[in-house]
Amino acid sequence: MEESQKIVLVMTNLPDRPAAEGLADRLVADRLAACVNILAPCTSVYRWQGKLERAEEVPLLIKTPAALYGKVEQTIKECHPYELPEIVAVPLAAGLPAYLAWVAGETAE
């Protein structure tokens, strides 16, 4: 895979659909992501500050070039209401070359 086509899948969760849509719109409008999938709400179970917590959240799947990860992370932190948002990126080992090229093209300045 060419350097320009190294794509990552960034995942985060938002507390509700309006917050998820707002972040998705900003990432795509700012050309930091080619596509953001807003998934159905899910239940997250986790330990926070020593207590077992359960929350309904809206997951986002963000497709972006690896080179833009830092800007994506910063934008998520700016827009996210949580003190410590989940922000993880997974490198894609392979993908349809035309799709990867589209992601790169839609995020090019």
Backbone torsions as a table, in degrees:
resi	resn	phi	psi	omega
1	MET	NA	129.9	178.9
2	GLU	-64.4	152.6	-179.6
3	GLU	-54.3	-41.8	-177.7
4	SER	-68.3	-15.0	-178.8
5	GLN	-105.7	10.6	176.7
6	LYS	-72.8	111.9	-174.3
7	ILE	-113.5	145.1	174.1
8	VAL	-120.2	153.8	173.0
9	LEU	-105.6	112.6	-179.8
10	VAL	-98.6	133.4	-179.4
11	MET	-119.9	139.5	173.8
12	THR	-151.0	166.4	177.3
13	ASN	-126.5	140.0	176.7
14	LEU	-116.1	158.3	-175.5
15	PRO	-74.0	-18.5	-178.7
16	ASP	-159.6	168.2	-176.8
17	ARG	-64.1	-43.5	178.7
18	PRO	-58.4	-40.5	178.0
19	ALA	-65.8	-40.4	179.2
20	ALA	-64.2	-44.5	179.7
21	GLU	-65.1	-39.6	179.2
22	GLY	-62.1	-45.2	179.1
23	LEU	-66.6	-44.2	179.1
24	ALA	-59.6	-46.0	179.4
25	ASP	-59.5	-43.9	-178.0
26	ARG	-65.5	-45.0	-178.6
27	LEU	-61.4	-42.3	-179.4
28	VAL	-74.4	-42.4	179.9
29	ALA	-62.3	-36.5	179.7
30	ASP	-83.9	4.6	179.5
31	ARG	60.3	30.5	174.8
32	LEU	-90.5	-15.9	177.0
33	ALA	-142.9	143.0	176.1
34	ALA	-81.4	-31.8	-176.1
35	CYS	-155.4	141.0	174.0
36	VAL	-129.7	121.8	174.6
37	ASN	-90.9	127.4	174.1
38	ILE	-100.7	112.7	-174.9
39	LEU	-88.5	172.2	177.0
40	ALA	-67.0	149.8	178.0
41	PRO	-56.0	147.0	178.0
42	CYS	-134.5	166.4	175.7
43	THR	-101.5	124.3	176.7
44	SER	-105.0	135.1	176.9
45	VAL	-119.2	126.5	-175.2
46	TYR	-157.1	165.7	175.2
47	ARG	-101.8	128.8	179.2
48	TRP	-135.1	122.5	179.8
49	GLN	50.9	44.4	174.7
50	GLY	81.5	1.2	-178.2
51	LYS	-119.2	144.1	174.3
52	LEU	-73.9	127.1	-177.8
53	GLU	-121.6	155.1	175.6
54	ARG	-140.8	129.9	-177.8
55	ALA	-145.8	145.2	170.5
56	GLU	-84.8	130.6	-178.4
57	GLU	-136.5	161.7	178.3
58	VAL	-113.2	110.7	-179.4
59	PRO	-75.4	146.7	173.8
60	LEU	-121.1	139.2	172.0
61	LEU	-115.0	115.6	-171.8
62	ILE	-112.3	122.6	178.1
63	LYS	-102.2	122.2	-175.3
64	THR	-153.7	154.8	173.4
65	PRO	-64.8	145.7	179.0
66	ALA	-55.3	-33.8	-178.9
67	ALA	-63.5	-21.5	-179.1
68	LEU	-97.9	1.5	-176.1
69	TYR	-53.3	-45.5	-178.0
70	GLY	-58.0	-41.6	179.2
71	LYS	-70.0	-37.7	177.4
72	VAL	-63.4	-47.3	179.3
73	GLU	-58.1	-45.2	-179.9
74	GLN	-62.5	-41.9	179.6
75	THR	-64.8	-42.1	177.6
76	ILE	-60.5	-46.6	-179.3
77	LYS	-61.4	-37.8	179.2
78	GLU	-66.6	-37.0	-173.7
79	CYS	-93.8	-16.2	-169.8
80	HIS	-83.0	134.5	-179.6
81	PRO	-80.3	-13.0	-177.2
82	TYR	-79.5	148.3	174.6
83	GLU	-62.6	-40.8	-179.9
84	LEU	-133.8	87.4	-178.9
85	PRO	-74.1	148.0	170.1
86	GLU	-72.9	123.0	173.5
87	ILE	-139.3	108.7	178.5
88	VAL	-131.0	146.6	178.8
89	ALA	-124.5	138.1	178.8
90	VAL	-119.7	122.8	177.1
91	PRO	-71.0	142.6	178.0
92	LEU	-86.6	124.9	179.9
93	ALA	-74.9	-29.8	-178.7
94	ALA	-160.7	165.2	177.5
95	GLY	-177.0	165.0	177.2
96	LEU	-58.6	118.9	-176.0
97	PRO	-52.8	-40.7	-179.5
98	ALA	-65.0	-37.5	178.3
99	TYR	-67.6	-44.4	179.6
100	LEU	-62.1	-38.4	176.9
101	ALA	-65.8	-36.9	178.0
102	TRP	-64.0	-44.6	178.3
103	VAL	-58.1	-47.5	180.0
104	ALA	-61.4	-42.8	-178.8
105	GLY	-67.3	-37.5	-178.9
106	GLU	-74.1	-13.9	179.9
107	THR	-110.3	2.8	179.1
108	ALA	-74.3	143.2	-179.5
109	GLU	-81.2	NA	NA
